[in-house]
Amino acid sequence: MEVHKLRDMFKGWFIGNFTPTLLDTDAFEVAVKEYKAGDYEMGHYHKEAVEYTVILRGEAEMFQQRFSDGDIVCVQPNETTDFRALTDVITVVVKTPSVKKDKYLTPPES
């Protein structure tokens, strides 16, 4: 048996093709992410990966829509969105495949 701490992982990412990781795989990535109300992640897209975001608890805005407990947002390659925590939020995020350098930031809205 092994025991690890999520806080020791990079921004909640604990499985995927990166370091540190519990399972080094290029098939997928998994993260548990926590946000405080008002936290914001700049818009981005992936050229190869599909990203699934599960809102476990709280309310967030993506694609200029409000999502809450139990919603699953599937972001396809080349779709751009930002992320705004409207309340304290906990998410689970799965990306497939796990491709290094497949995150492209978009300029902030003016």
Backbone as XML, in Angstrom:
<?xml version="1.0"?>
<chain id="A" units="angstrom">
  <residue number="1" name="MET">
    <atom name="N" x="0.843" y="-1.186" z="0.000"/>
    <atom name="CA" x="0.000" y="0.000" z="0.000"/>
    <atom name="C" x="0.881" y="1.238" z="0.000"/>
  </residue>
  <residue number="2" name="GLU">
    <atom name="N" x="0.426" y="2.223" z="-0.742"/>
    <atom name="CA" x="1.068" y="3.534" z="-0.759"/>
    <atom name="C" x="0.025" y="4.569" z="-0.377"/>
  </residue>
  <residue number="3" name="VAL">
    <atom name="N" x="0.468" y="5.627" z="0.273"/>
    <atom name="CA" x="-0.414" y="6.744" z="0.598"/>
    <atom name="C" x="0.268" y="8.020" z="0.130"/>
  </residue>
  <residue number="4" name="HIS">
    <atom name="N" x="-0.497" y="8.852" z="-0.555"/>
    <atom name="CA" x="0.032" y="10.109" z="-1.084"/>
    <atom name="C" x="-0.895" y="11.243" z="-0.674"/>
  </residue>
  <residue number="5" name="LYS">
    <atom name="N" x="-0.432" y="12.452" z="-0.824"/>
    <atom name="CA" x="-1.225" y="13.643" z="-0.509"/>
    <atom name="C" x="-1.483" y="14.436" z="-1.792"/>
  </residue>
  <residue number="6" name="LEU">
    <atom name="N" x="-2.727" y="14.804" z="-1.978"/>
    <atom name="CA" x="-3.086" y="15.609" z="-3.140"/>
    <atom name="C" x="-2.302" y="16.922" z="-3.149"/>
  </residue>
  <residue number="7" name="ARG">
    <atom name="N" x="-2.038" y="17.470" z="-1.978"/>
    <atom name="CA" x="-1.297" y="18.741" z="-1.900"/>
    <atom name="C" x="0.132" y="18.625" z="-2.438"/>
  </residue>
  <residue number="8" name="ASP">
    <atom name="N" x="0.647" y="17.389" z="-2.565"/>
    <atom name="CA" x="1.992" y="17.185" z="-3.103"/>
    <atom name="C" x="2.014" y="17.110" z="-4.624"/>
  </residue>
  <residue number="9" name="MET">
    <atom name="N" x="0.846" y="17.076" z="-5.222"/>
    <atom name="CA" x="0.741" y="17.007" z="-6.675"/>
    <atom name="C" x="0.699" y="18.428" z="-7.248"/>
  </residue>
  <residue number="10" name="PHE">
    <atom name="N" x="0.856" y="18.550" z="-8.554"/>
    <atom name="CA" x="0.867" y="19.857" z="-9.197"/>
    <atom name="C" x="-0.562" y="20.306" z="-9.503"/>
  </residue>
  <residue number="11" name="LYS">
    <atom name="N" x="-1.056" y="21.297" z="-8.758"/>
    <atom name="CA" x="-2.378" y="21.889" z="-8.959"/>
    <atom name="C" x="-3.490" y="20.845" z="-8.980"/>
  </residue>
  <residue number="12" name="GLY">
    <atom name="N" x="-3.333" y="19.764" z="-8.216"/>
    <atom name="CA" x="-4.367" y="18.747" z="-8.121"/>
    <atom name="C" x="-4.252" y="17.611" z="-9.121"/>
  </residue>
  <residue number="13" name="TRP">
    <atom name="N" x="-3.352" y="17.738" z="-10.103"/>
    <atom name="CA" x="-3.177" y="16.690" z="-11.122"/>
    <atom name="C" x="-2.361" y="15.545" z="-10.534"/>
  </residue>
  <residue number="14" name="PHE">
    <atom name="N" x="-2.924" y="14.325" z="-10.525"/>
    <atom name="CA" x="-2.212" y="13.218" z="-9.891"/>
    <atom name="C" x="-2.033" y="11.982" z="-10.765"/>
  </residue>
  <residue number="15" name="ILE">
    <atom name="N" x="-2.663" y="11.946" z="-11.943"/>
    <atom name="CA" x="-2.424" y="10.863" z="-12.902"/>
    <atom name="C" x="-2.232" y="11.493" z="-14.268"/>
  </residue>
  <residue number="16" name="GLY">
    <atom name="N" x="-1.185" y="11.057" z="-14.991"/>
    <atom name="CA" x="-0.952" y="11.554" z="-16.340"/>
    <atom name="C" x="0.512" y="11.571" z="-16.698"/>
  </residue>
  <residue number="17" name="ASN">
    <atom name="N" x="0.788" y="12.129" z="-17.846"/>
    <atom name="CA" x="2.121" y="12.159" z="-18.438"/>
    <atom name="C" x="2.878" y="13.408" z="-17.973"/>
  </residue>
  <residue number="18" name="PHE">
    <atom name="N" x="3.186" y="13.462" z="-16.656"/>
    <atom name="CA" x="3.884" y="14.603" z="-16.064"/>
    <atom name="C" x="4.485" y="14.172" z="-14.731"/>
  </residue>
  <residue number="19" name="THR">
    <atom name="N" x="5.191" y="15.086" z="-14.095"/>
    <atom name="CA" x="5.831" y="14.805" z="-12.805"/>
    <atom name="C" x="5.474" y="15.913" z="-11.838"/>
  </residue>
  <residue number="20" name="PRO">
    <atom name="N" x="5.087" y="15.601" z="-10.603"/>
    <atom name="CA" x="4.932" y="14.261" z="-10.036"/>
    <atom name="C" x="3.625" y="13.631" z="-10.507"/>
  </residue>
  <residue number="21" name="THR">
    <atom name="N" x="3.562" y="12.317" z="-10.444"/>
    <atom name="CA" x="2.348" y="11.591" z="-10.791"/>
    <atom name="C" x="2.329" y="10.259" z="-10.064"/>
  </residue>
  <residue number="22" name="LEU">
    <atom name="N" x="1.141" y="9.739" z="-9.864"/>
    <atom name="CA" x="1.006" y="8.414" z="-9.259"/>
    <atom name="C" x="0.989" y="7.329" z="-10.329"/>
  </residue>
  <residue number="23" name="LEU">
    <atom name="N" x="0.560" y="7.705" z="-11.532"/>
    <atom name="CA" x="0.541" y="6.779" z="-12.661"/>
    <atom name="C" x="0.967" y="7.550" z="-13.891"/>
  </residue>
  <residue number="24" name="ASP">
    <atom name="N" x="2.127" y="7.220" z="-14.425"/>
    <atom name="CA" x="2.647" y="7.886" z="-15.613"/>
    <atom name="C" x="2.038" y="7.218" z="-16.844"/>
  </residue>
  <residue number="25" name="THR">
    <atom name="N" x="1.103" y="7.917" z="-17.468"/>
    <atom name="CA" x="0.430" y="7.384" z="-18.644"/>
    <atom name="C" x="0.127" y="8.506" z="-19.616"/>
  </residue>
  <residue number="26" name="ASP">
    <atom name="N" x="0.167" y="8.195" z="-20.899"/>
    <atom name="CA" x="-0.230" y="9.203" z="-21.884"/>
    <atom name="C" x="-1.672" y="8.985" z="-22.335"/>
  </residue>
  <residue number="27" name="ALA">
    <atom name="N" x="-2.374" y="8.036" z="-21.705"/>
    <atom name="CA" x="-3.759" y="7.752" z="-22.073"/>
    <atom name="C" x="-4.731" y="8.797" z="-21.537"/>
  </residue>
  <residue number="28" name="PHE">
    <atom name="N" x="-4.479" y="9.292" z="-20.317"/>
    <atom name="CA" x="-5.395" y="10.253" z="-19.706"/>
    <atom name="C" x="-4.722" y="10.959" z="-18.539"/>
  </residue>
  <residue number="29" name="GLU">
    <atom name="N" x="-5.382" y="12.022" z="-18.056"/>
    <atom name="CA" x="-4.946" y="12.770" z="-16.869"/>
    <atom name="C" x="-6.138" y="12.905" z="-15.936"/>
  </residue>
  <residue number="30" name="VAL">
    <atom name="N" x="-5.867" y="12.947" z="-14.626"/>
    <atom name="CA" x="-6.935" y="13.123" z="-13.641"/>
    <atom name="C" x="-6.480" y="14.127" z="-12.588"/>
  </residue>
  <residue number="31" name="ALA">
    <atom name="N" x="-7.394" y="15.010" z="-12.195"/>
    <atom name="CA" x="-7.112" y="15.993" z="-11.144"/>
    <atom name="C" x="-8.341" y="16.186" z="-10.272"/>
  </residue>
  <residue number="32" name="VAL">
    <atom name="N" x="-8.091" y="16.517" z="-9.022"/>
    <atom name="CA" x="-9.108" y="17.048" z="-8.128"/>
    <atom name="C" x="-8.667" y="18.472" z="-7.838"/>
  </residue>
  <residue number="33" name="LYS">
    <atom name="N" x="-9.530" y="19.436" z="-8.152"/>
    <atom name="CA" x="-9.141" y="20.835" z="-8.025"/>
    <atom name="C" x="-10.110" y="21.563" z="-7.095"/>
  </residue>
  <residue number="34" name="GLU">
    <atom name="N" x="-9.550" y="22.407" z="-6.259"/>
    <atom name="CA" x="-10.361" y="23.207" z="-5.341"/>
    <atom name="C" x="-10.142" y="24.677" z="-5.643"/>
  </residue>
  <residue number="35" name="TYR">
    <atom name="N" x="-11.241" y="25.419" z="-5.665"/>
    <atom name="CA" x="-11.209" y="26.850" z="-5.942"/>
    <atom name="C" x="-11.980" y="27.589" z="-4.862"/>
  </residue>
  <residue number="36" name="LYS">
    <atom name="N" x="-11.547" y="28.787" z="-4.572"/>
    <atom name="CA" x="-12.287" y="29.697" z="-3.694"/>
    <atom name="C" x="-13.169" y="30.590" z="-4.567"/>
  </residue>
  <residue number="37" name="ALA">
    <atom name="N" x="-14.285" y="31.041" z="-4.009"/>
    <atom name="CA" x="-15.174" y="31.942" z="-4.737"/>
    <atom name="C" x="-14.359" y="33.109" z="-5.297"/>
  </residue>
  <residue number="38" name="GLY">
    <atom name="N" x="-14.539" y="33.386" z="-6.573"/>
    <atom name="CA" x="-13.817" y="34.473" z="-7.227"/>
    <atom name="C" x="-12.570" y="34.031" z="-7.964"/>
  </residue>
  <residue number="39" name="ASP">
    <atom name="N" x="-12.063" y="32.808" z="-7.712"/>
    <atom name="CA" x="-10.890" y="32.331" z="-8.448"/>
    <atom name="C" x="-11.212" y="32.292" z="-9.939"/>
  </residue>
  <residue number="40" name="TYR">
    <atom name="N" x="-10.190" y="32.556" z="-10.743"/>
    <atom name="CA" x="-10.378" y="32.631" z="-12.191"/>
    <atom name="C" x="-9.208" y="31.960" z="-12.892"/>
  </residue>
  <residue number="41" name="GLU">
    <atom name="N" x="-9.512" y="31.139" z="-13.885"/>
    <atom name="CA" x="-8.490" y="30.565" z="-14.762"/>
    <atom name="C" x="-8.725" y="31.112" z="-16.160"/>
  </residue>
  <residue number="42" name="MET">
    <atom name="N" x="-7.678" y="31.669" z="-16.727"/>
    <atom name="CA" x="-7.724" y="32.277" z="-18.049"/>
    <atom name="C" x="-8.175" y="31.266" z="-19.102"/>
  </residue>
  <residue number="43" name="GLY">
    <atom name="N" x="-8.817" y="31.759" z="-20.131"/>
    <atom name="CA" x="-9.278" y="30.908" z="-21.216"/>
    <atom name="C" x="-8.143" y="30.116" z="-21.844"/>
  </residue>
  <residue number="44" name="HIS">
    <atom name="N" x="-8.470" y="28.871" z="-22.214"/>
    <atom name="CA" x="-7.500" y="28.023" z="-22.893"/>
    <atom name="C" x="-8.234" y="26.975" z="-23.720"/>
  </residue>
  <residue number="45" name="TYR">
    <atom name="N" x="-7.480" y="26.312" z="-24.569"/>
    <atom name="CA" x="-8.023" y="25.208" z="-25.355"/>
    <atom name="C" x="-6.929" y="24.165" z="-25.522"/>
  </residue>
  <residue number="46" name="HIS">
    <atom name="N" x="-7.339" y="22.988" z="-25.967"/>
    <atom name="CA" x="-6.414" y="21.893" z="-26.262"/>
    <atom name="C" x="-6.610" y="21.513" z="-27.723"/>
  </residue>
  <residue number="47" name="LYS">
    <atom name="N" x="-5.523" y="21.271" z="-28.419"/>
    <atom name="CA" x="-5.627" y="20.871" z="-29.818"/>
    <atom name="C" x="-5.942" y="19.384" z="-29.953"/>
  </residue>
  <residue number="48" name="GLU">
    <atom name="N" x="-5.495" y="18.580" z="-28.972"/>
    <atom name="CA" x="-5.676" y="17.129" z="-29.074"/>
    <atom name="C" x="-6.624" y="16.550" z="-28.034"/>
  </residue>
  <residue number="49" name="ALA">
    <atom name="N" x="-6.588" y="17.059" z="-26.824"/>
    <atom name="CA" x="-7.304" y="16.424" z="-25.714"/>
    <atom name="C" x="-8.754" y="16.870" z="-25.592"/>
  </residue>
  <residue number="50" name="VAL">
    <atom name="N" x="-9.567" y="15.943" z="-25.107"/>
    <atom name="CA" x="-10.920" y="16.242" z="-24.644"/>
    <atom name="C" x="-10.814" y="16.377" z="-23.131"/>
  </residue>
  <residue number="51" name="GLU">
    <atom name="N" x="-11.473" y="17.384" z="-22.566"/>
    <atom name="CA" x="-11.403" y="17.625" z="-21.126"/>
    <atom name="C" x="-12.811" y="17.533" z="-20.532"/>
  </residue>
  <residue number="52" name="TYR">
    <atom name="N" x="-12.952" y="16.697" z="-19.510"/>
    <atom name="CA" x="-14.222" y="16.502" z="-18.820"/>
    <atom name="C" x="-14.097" y="17.115" z="-17.433"/>
  </residue>
  <residue number="53" name="THR">
    <atom name="N" x="-14.943" y="18.072" z="-17.119"/>
    <atom name="CA" x="-14.933" y="18.709" z="-15.803"/>
    <atom name="C" x="-16.236" y="18.373" z="-15.083"/>
  </residue>
  <residue number="54" name="VAL">
    <atom name="N" x="-16.103" y="17.735" z="-13.926"/>
    <atom name="CA" x="-17.245" y="17.402" z="-13.088"/>
    <atom name="C" x="-17.284" y="18.404" z="-11.941"/>
  </residue>
  <residue number="55" name="ILE">
    <atom name="N" x="-18.394" y="19.088" z="-11.777"/>
    <atom name="CA" x="-18.565" y="19.983" z="-10.637"/>
    <atom name="C" x="-19.093" y="19.125" z="-9.485"/>
  </residue>
  <residue number="56" name="LEU">
    <atom name="N" x="-18.212" y="18.823" z="-8.538"/>
    <atom name="CA" x="-18.633" y="18.017" z="-7.392"/>
    <atom name="C" x="-19.422" y="18.840" z="-6.398"/>
  </residue>
  <residue number="57" name="ARG">
    <atom name="N" x="-18.922" y="20.032" z="-6.139"/>
    <atom name="CA" x="-19.570" y="20.903" z="-5.156"/>
    <atom name="C" x="-19.329" y="22.347" z="-5.553"/>
  </residue>
  <residue number="58" name="GLY">
    <atom name="N" x="-20.395" y="23.144" z="-5.494"/>
    <atom name="CA" x="-20.265" y="24.573" z="-5.758"/>
    <atom name="C" x="-20.833" y="24.965" z="-7.106"/>
  </residue>
  <residue number="59" name="GLU">
    <atom name="N" x="-20.553" y="26.216" z="-7.477"/>
    <atom name="CA" x="-21.017" y="26.760" z="-8.742"/>
    <atom name="C" x="-19.865" y="27.435" z="-9.471"/>
  </residue>
  <residue number="60" name="ALA">
    <atom name="N" x="-19.804" y="27.187" z="-10.780"/>
    <atom name="CA" x="-18.744" y="27.754" z="-11.603"/>
    <atom name="C" x="-19.329" y="28.191" z="-12.932"/>
  </residue>
  <residue number="61" name="GLU">
    <atom name="N" x="-18.575" y="29.037" z="-13.622"/>
    <atom name="CA" x="-18.970" y="29.499" z="-14.943"/>
    <atom name="C" x="-17.923" y="29.063" z="-15.953"/>
  </residue>
  <residue number="62" name="MET">
    <atom name="N" x="-18.402" y="28.400" z="-17.012"/>
    <atom name="CA" x="-17.596" y="28.032" z="-18.175"/>
    <atom name="C" x="-18.469" y="28.284" z="-19.398"/>
  </residue>
  <residue number="63" name="PHE">
    <atom name="N" x="-17.872" y="28.683" z="-20.503"/>
    <atom name="CA" x="-18.637" y="28.964" z="-21.727"/>
    <atom name="C" x="-19.761" y="29.966" z="-21.458"/>
  </residue>
  <residue number="64" name="GLN">
    <atom name="N" x="-19.535" y="30.870" z="-20.518"/>
    <atom name="CA" x="-20.512" y="31.890" z="-20.138"/>
    <atom name="C" x="-21.834" y="31.272" z="-19.677"/>
  </residue>
  <residue number="65" name="GLN">
    <atom name="N" x="-21.739" y="30.064" z="-19.105"/>
    <atom name="CA" x="-22.899" y="29.384" z="-18.531"/>
    <atom name="C" x="-22.568" y="28.972" z="-17.106"/>
  </residue>
  <residue number="66" name="ARG">
    <atom name="N" x="-23.597" y="28.896" z="-16.289"/>
    <atom name="CA" x="-23.436" y="28.518" z="-14.876"/>
    <atom name="C" x="-23.624" y="27.010" z="-14.731"/>
  </residue>
  <residue number="67" name="PHE">
    <atom name="N" x="-22.699" y="26.375" z="-13.999"/>
    <atom name="CA" x="-22.760" y="24.937" z="-13.735"/>
    <atom name="C" x="-22.661" y="24.717" z="-12.234"/>
  </residue>
  <residue number="68" name="SER">
    <atom name="N" x="-23.304" y="23.634" z="-11.749"/>
    <atom name="CA" x="-23.304" y="23.369" z="-10.307"/>
    <atom name="C" x="-23.237" y="21.869" z="-10.036"/>
  </residue>
  <residue number="69" name="ASP">
    <atom name="N" x="-23.382" y="21.507" z="-8.763"/>
    <atom name="CA" x="-23.232" y="20.127" z="-8.283"/>
    <atom name="C" x="-23.759" y="19.094" z="-9.279"/>
  </residue>
  <residue number="70" name="GLY">
    <atom name="N" x="-22.888" y="18.198" z="-9.685"/>
    <atom name="CA" x="-23.285" y="17.093" z="-10.548"/>
    <atom name="C" x="-23.214" y="17.355" z="-12.032"/>
  </residue>
  <residue number="71" name="ASP">
    <atom name="N" x="-23.001" y="18.600" z="-12.440"/>
    <atom name="CA" x="-22.877" y="18.896" z="-13.870"/>
    <atom name="C" x="-21.527" y="18.397" z="-14.382"/>
  </residue>
  <residue number="72" name="ILE">
    <atom name="N" x="-21.528" y="17.884" z="-15.616"/>
    <atom name="CA" x="-20.304" y="17.439" z="-16.283"/>
    <atom name="C" x="-20.191" y="18.210" z="-17.587"/>
  </residue>
  <residue number="73" name="VAL">
    <atom name="N" x="-19.107" y="18.945" z="-17.735"/>
    <atom name="CA" x="-18.875" y="19.764" z="-18.922"/>
    <atom name="C" x="-17.801" y="19.081" z="-19.763"/>
  </residue>
  <residue number="74" name="CYS">
    <atom name="N" x="-18.155" y="18.731" z="-21.002"/>
    <atom name="CA" x="-17.220" y="18.071" z="-21.919"/>
    <atom name="C" x="-16.700" y="19.109" z="-22.911"/>
  </residue>
  <residue number="75" name="VAL">
    <atom name="N" x="-15.409" y="19.371" z="-22.850"/>
    <atom name="CA" x="-14.783" y="20.377" z="-23.709"/>
    <atom name="C" x="-13.998" y="19.644" z="-24.792"/>
  </residue>
  <residue number="76" name="GLN">
    <atom name="N" x="-14.420" y="19.836" z="-26.030"/>
    <atom name="CA" x="-13.805" y="19.155" z="-27.165"/>
    <atom name="C" x="-12.533" y="19.887" z="-27.616"/>
  </residue>
  <residue number="77" name="PRO">
    <atom name="N" x="-11.655" y="19.216" z="-28.381"/>
    <atom name="CA" x="-10.467" y="19.887" z="-28.904"/>
    <atom name="C" x="-10.854" y="21.168" z="-29.646"/>
  </residue>
  <residue number="78" name="ASN">
    <atom name="N" x="-10.046" y="22.189" z="-29.445"/>
    <atom name="CA" x="-10.174" y="23.499" z="-30.084"/>
    <atom name="C" x="-11.351" y="24.333" z="-29.581"/>
  </residue>
  <residue number="79" name="GLU">
    <atom name="N" x="-12.078" y="23.865" z="-28.563"/>
    <atom name="CA" x="-13.084" y="24.706" z="-27.908"/>
    <atom name="C" x="-12.387" y="25.484" z="-26.799"/>
  </residue>
  <residue number="80" name="THR">
    <atom name="N" x="-12.665" y="26.767" z="-26.730"/>
    <atom name="CA" x="-12.018" y="27.633" z="-25.759"/>
    <atom name="C" x="-12.986" y="28.010" z="-24.647"/>
  </residue>
  <residue number="81" name="THR">
    <atom name="N" x="-12.511" y="27.897" z="-23.408"/>
    <atom name="CA" x="-13.295" y="28.393" z="-22.281"/>
    <atom name="C" x="-12.364" y="28.851" z="-21.171"/>
  </residue>
  <residue number="82" name="ASP">
    <atom name="N" x="-12.897" y="29.734" z="-20.348"/>
    <atom name="CA" x="-12.225" y="30.089" z="-19.114"/>
    <atom name="C" x="-12.998" y="29.419" z="-17.988"/>
  </residue>
  <residue number="83" name="PHE">
    <atom name="N" x="-12.597" y="29.667" z="-16.745"/>
    <atom name="CA" x="-13.252" y="29.055" z="-15.588"/>
    <atom name="C" x="-13.298" y="30.083" z="-14.475"/>
  </residue>
  <residue number="84" name="ARG">
    <atom name="N" x="-14.500" y="30.327" z="-13.967"/>
    <atom name="CA" x="-14.671" y="31.263" z="-12.859"/>
    <atom name="C" x="-15.448" y="30.562" z="-11.750"/>
  </residue>
  <residue number="85" name="ALA">
    <atom name="N" x="-14.878" y="30.551" z="-10.547"/>
    <atom name="CA" x="-15.558" y="29.977" z="-9.387"/>
    <atom name="C" x="-16.536" y="31.010" z="-8.846"/>
  </residue>
  <residue number="86" name="LEU">
    <atom name="N" x="-17.821" y="30.714" z="-8.938"/>
    <atom name="CA" x="-18.846" y="31.627" z="-8.438"/>
    <atom name="C" x="-19.039" y="31.460" z="-6.931"/>
  </residue>
  <residue number="87" name="THR">
    <atom name="N" x="-18.746" y="30.270" z="-6.433"/>
    <atom name="CA" x="-18.724" y="29.951" z="-5.002"/>
    <atom name="C" x="-17.457" y="29.131" z="-4.780"/>
  </residue>
  <residue number="88" name="ASP">
    <atom name="N" x="-17.205" y="28.676" z="-3.575"/>
    <atom name="CA" x="-16.150" y="27.692" z="-3.389"/>
    <atom name="C" x="-16.543" y="26.463" z="-4.220"/>
  </residue>
  <residue number="89" name="VAL">
    <atom name="N" x="-15.581" y="25.897" z="-4.958"/>
    <atom name="CA" x="-15.870" y="24.816" z="-5.899"/>
    <atom name="C" x="-14.841" y="23.703" z="-5.758"/>
  </residue>
  <residue number="90" name="ILE">
    <atom name="N" x="-15.318" y="22.467" z="-5.878"/>
    <atom name="CA" x="-14.439" y="21.303" z="-6.003"/>
    <atom name="C" x="-14.809" y="20.611" z="-7.306"/>
  </residue>
  <residue number="91" name="THR">
    <atom name="N" x="-13.800" y="20.338" z="-8.137"/>
    <atom name="CA" x="-14.023" y="19.657" z="-9.408"/>
    <atom name="C" x="-13.151" y="18.413" z="-9.510"/>
  </residue>
  <residue number="92" name="VAL">
    <atom name="N" x="-13.572" y="17.498" z="-10.361"/>
    <atom name="CA" x="-12.726" y="16.415" z="-10.845"/>
    <atom name="C" x="-12.582" y="16.656" z="-12.333"/>
  </residue>
  <residue number="93" name="VAL">
    <atom name="N" x="-11.347" y="16.637" z="-12.823"/>
    <atom name="CA" x="-11.098" y="16.893" z="-14.237"/>
    <atom name="C" x="-10.365" y="15.689" z="-14.827"/>
  </residue>
  <residue number="94" name="VAL">
    <atom name="N" x="-10.859" y="15.209" z="-15.968"/>
    <atom name="CA" x="-10.217" y="14.124" z="-16.702"/>
    <atom name="C" x="-9.937" y="14.634" z="-18.103"/>
  </residue>
  <residue number="95" name="LYS">
    <atom name="N" x="-8.692" y="14.453" z="-18.547"/>
    <atom name="CA" x="-8.301" y="14.835" z="-19.904"/>
    <atom name="C" x="-7.790" y="13.591" z="-20.618"/>
  </residue>
  <residue number="96" name="THR">
    <atom name="N" x="-8.188" y="13.444" z="-21.872"/>
    <atom name="CA" x="-7.679" y="12.326" z="-22.648"/>
    <atom name="C" x="-7.456" y="12.751" z="-24.096"/>
  </residue>
  <residue number="97" name="PRO">
    <atom name="N" x="-6.278" y="12.413" z="-24.643"/>
    <atom name="CA" x="-5.125" y="11.789" z="-24.017"/>
    <atom name="C" x="-4.330" y="12.795" z="-23.194"/>
  </residue>
  <residue number="98" name="SER">
    <atom name="N" x="-3.328" y="12.283" z="-22.478"/>
    <atom name="CA" x="-2.417" y="13.143" z="-21.714"/>
    <atom name="C" x="-1.264" y="13.532" z="-22.633"/>
  </residue>
  <residue number="99" name="VAL">
    <atom name="N" x="-1.336" y="14.758" z="-23.141"/>
    <atom name="CA" x="-0.354" y="15.237" z="-24.118"/>
    <atom name="C" x="0.369" y="16.434" z="-23.536"/>
  </residue>
  <residue number="100" name="LYS">
    <atom name="N" x="1.678" y="16.340" z="-23.428"/>
    <atom name="CA" x="2.463" y="17.474" z="-22.927"/>
    <atom name="C" x="2.345" y="18.655" z="-23.885"/>
  </residue>
  <residue number="101" name="LYS">
    <atom name="N" x="2.284" y="19.844" z="-23.303"/>
    <atom name="CA" x="2.238" y="21.106" z="-24.052"/>
    <atom name="C" x="1.021" y="21.219" z="-24.967"/>
  </residue>
  <residue number="102" name="ASP">
    <atom name="N" x="-0.126" y="20.642" z="-24.524"/>
    <atom name="CA" x="-1.361" y="20.739" z="-25.297"/>
    <atom name="C" x="-2.343" y="21.716" z="-24.650"/>
  </residue>
  <residue number="103" name="LYS">
    <atom name="N" x="-1.829" y="22.717" z="-23.955"/>
    <atom name="CA" x="-2.666" y="23.753" z="-23.369"/>
    <atom name="C" x="-2.253" y="25.083" z="-23.981"/>
  </residue>
  <residue number="104" name="TYR">
    <atom name="N" x="-3.211" y="25.737" z="-24.623"/>
    <atom name="CA" x="-2.946" y="26.993" z="-25.321"/>
    <atom name="C" x="-3.801" y="28.078" z="-24.689"/>
  </residue>
  <residue number="105" name="LEU">
    <atom name="N" x="-3.136" y="29.064" z="-24.079"/>
    <atom name="CA" x="-3.849" y="30.161" z="-23.422"/>
    <atom name="C" x="-4.380" y="31.137" z="-24.461"/>
  </residue>
  <residue number="106" name="THR">
    <atom name="N" x="-5.521" y="31.716" z="-24.146"/>
    <atom name="CA" x="-6.112" y="32.737" z="-25.012"/>
    <atom name="C" x="-5.994" y="34.070" z="-24.297"/>
  </residue>
  <residue number="107" name="PRO">
    <atom name="N" x="-5.966" y="35.167" z="-25.057"/>
    <atom name="CA" x="-5.855" y="36.462" z="-24.405"/>
    <atom name="C" x="-7.084" y="36.746" z="-23.524"/>
  </residue>
  <residue number="108" name="PRO">
    <atom name="N" x="-6.899" y="37.468" z="-22.421"/>
    <atom name="CA" x="-8.046" y="37.803" z="-21.590"/>
    <atom name="C" x="-9.010" y="38.715" z="-22.328"/>
  </residue>
  <residue number="109" name="GLU">
    <atom name="N" x="-10.301" y="38.612" z="-21.956"/>
    <atom name="CA" x="-11.294" y="39.479" z="-22.579"/>
    <atom name="C" x="-11.052" y="40.917" z="-22.144"/>
  </residue>
  <residue number="110" name="SER">
    <atom name="N" x="-11.285" y="41.850" z="-23.064"/>
    <atom name="CA" x="-11.091" y="43.263" z="-22.691"/>
    <atom name="C" x="-12.389" y="43.919" z="-22.394"/>
  </residue>
</chain>
